[in-house]
């Protein structure tokens, strides 16, 4: 069974040095998503091409920070707030993607903005969302984040209504894939 606790990268190990910490977690992100793509259902998982900001891919900023509740939704690097629970779990993302059938991962597909989004929810705690888009020949990492206690009921309902509980075969065959 998938147990990712050993892969947490604690900010406390960097003695409060945000710059050093950010460089360390970016190196993990770079290794996992730029040097070599992870595989989901035998297809590559890429990242959306954002502009490079502060020498780092925009997707990195998106998965390690959150947008304030008062801003419009969508990617905006400036104004985003570092999220330590996301950042500390940056090494979990690839492991969750590559182990979607693990008993600790709940899966469901939701149509969002005209795209099928594959949700992989690890231990009711950390959610990875992959997109399927006709312009990309691969899955795309849309986002990942730690689910707050207050949000978990909502995600559990989504899983119960759309997830593999309704039949793993539907999730497994919803898209043809090319090995």
Beta strands, then each sheet from edge to edge (+ up, - down):
strand 1: 38-40
strand 2: 43-47
strand 3: 52-53
strand 4: 56-57
strand 5: 65-67
strand 6: 80-82
strand 7: 105-112
strand 8: 115-122
strand 9: 126-132
strand 10: 139-146
sheet 1: 1+ 2- 10- 9+ 8- 7+
sheet 2: 3+ 4-
sheet 3: 5+ 6-
end
